[in-house]
Amino acid sequence: MIDNPYVIKTYRYLRLAMVGLVIFLLLAVLIEWWHTDPRCFQTTLSAYYYTPAQAVFVSALLAIGICMVVLKGNTEIEDVLLNAAGMLAPVAALVPTPGVGDCWSTPVNHGDTPANVANNMTALLAVGCIVLVVILFVANRQGWPPATRVGVPLATVLVVAFGLWFYAGRDSFLTGAHYVSAIALFVLIAVVVLINALRYRRQGDGGQVAGNPYSIIAGLMALSAVVFGLLAWLTPWQHAILWLEVVQIALFATFWLIQTKELWDDGLRAMPAAGDG
């Protein structure tokens, strides 16, 4: 629990900003669909990068990533996972899916994609290295608190791994980096939701699963991943991944709405006392 009202307001604004950004993204896609043949969808949400919704797609993912990094998690592990997810979101934004699709109201001249990725990823990796140096300096001054001992190595692995992949395997990076970052991003978010579900039950606020909103969100995330994943694998339906992404991002926004409501007056959930497990 936080006593400073300005800090509490900042938490509210950050959480609600992510909800607003998801709505922003979905509305841009909806408007693009409205100006296209109503029977025509891109096969994935990511493929709307190649439509007039491109600017919103990229900017919304970048902003969501920043919000997740800036937002302090309720627990140290949640904070580390949010930071990692926030680092992956810009990669998913700046490296488009290789599937251009064939459904748009107006073709978008997206330029030379390899050149765009080369420029933007170089800048992103450079910023990542600068931030790591700053974090190392701050962590050393603070005596390396527990979260930093996990978070800094994880952040370093992400920067180094994507950097090596980008420079040593550019062709495979162009075809696979979006998928790897997007899937890892959704998995990390799902783990954060699960942590909140377990912590909420531990507080005694939702002893039954039906009364625990985080458990419901976590269950729907897992169920939708299985159902739409099987549909994409076993059937010729081309839009299974599109609807999986839409459902997952809608659940992501719902999670932040629920947490905003729960922690409206507190900012952060009270940390467990020593010995509570």
Phi, psi and omega in degrees: 000143183244140181268334184284116184294332180289323177293318179299317178297323179297318176299315179302312185295320180296315180295314180291331177298320179293323175297313179299322180292322177296316178298318177304311181296312182295323178294320178298318178293318180297317179295320177298316178298320182299328180269004178248176173302124183303341179270002188247121176234150165294155185285342176219158175297324181297331181290349175289356169302328184268019179237179176299351176277005187305311184298319179292318179303310183292312184293322180295316179295319178299315182293320177298319178299316178298316180299318181293326178289317183290323183292127177280128179288163180290333176231168182293319180292322177298320180296318179297317181294320177296320178298316180296317178297320179295331177285330182280330183302317179296329178294315178297330180282319189270340177251103186287160172297143180289345179278104183289327183079183183215030185226103180205157178284322179216126178301137180259130175280094184271009174072204181271100186302312178303321179291320177300312181297318180300315181294309188288322179289327176299316178295317180296316180293324178296316177297319178302318179294318179297315180297320179299319178297316179298316180297318178299318179297313181294316181298321179295323179289330183270000178081023177054073175298160187307315182298324181292326180295334177264316186294318182295312177300320180295315178297321179296317178299317181297314181295314182293315183297312179291327177295314179296318179297318182296316185274329185263338182222061189301320182296313180290330176297316181296327182269338188239343187295323179298314182295315181298312182292319182293316179295314179298323178299312180294323178295315180297320178296319179298321178294320177299317178298317180296319177300318178295323178297316181292318181291323179297317179293323181295330178288343183087010181277344181210068185300328177261146181302322182297336180264004182251103184297329179292325176296321179296315179297314180299317180296318179293325176297314180293315182297315181295323179297317180292311185296306182289329176297316178294321178298320179293327184277320191258347183235163178278004181299120187275350187251015180298317181292323177303311183287331173298315180296318180297314180297316182295318182288329175292321177293325175302313179295321179297321177302315181289329174296316180296316181292326176298315179296314182298318189251026183303318184262351187248333182085299179232150176289144180299134179289147180295143177290157179302131179093355179280345177085000000 
